Amino acid sequence: MTQKTLHHWHKEHNKLVSEFHKKHEIEIQRGENGNSLLAKWERYFYKKVISPLKEVK
């Protein structure tokens, strides 16, 4: 791969990852990320840590 091609691929990959994280955050806010232990930890951490930090900004 040339440097330009690699850069373009990486840029597209970062865009997709960013979109995924935004969608996942909305699911966590709504409580739609599942019922597994990990999903419960995600919701707890989001409500207790992430959400208060966003309000400070």
C-alpha positions, 0 to 999 in steps of 0.5 A: 500500500502506498502512504496515501492509500493507507492514510485514506483507509485509516481516515475511513476506519477512524470515521467508522469507529467514531460513528460506532462509539456515538451510537453505542453511547446513545444505546447506553444512555437509553439502557438498550445495550443489553442485560449482561454483566458487562452492559450493566457495568457500562451503564453504571460507569456511564451514569456515575463517571462519564455523564457527570464529567460531560456536565462539567464541560 
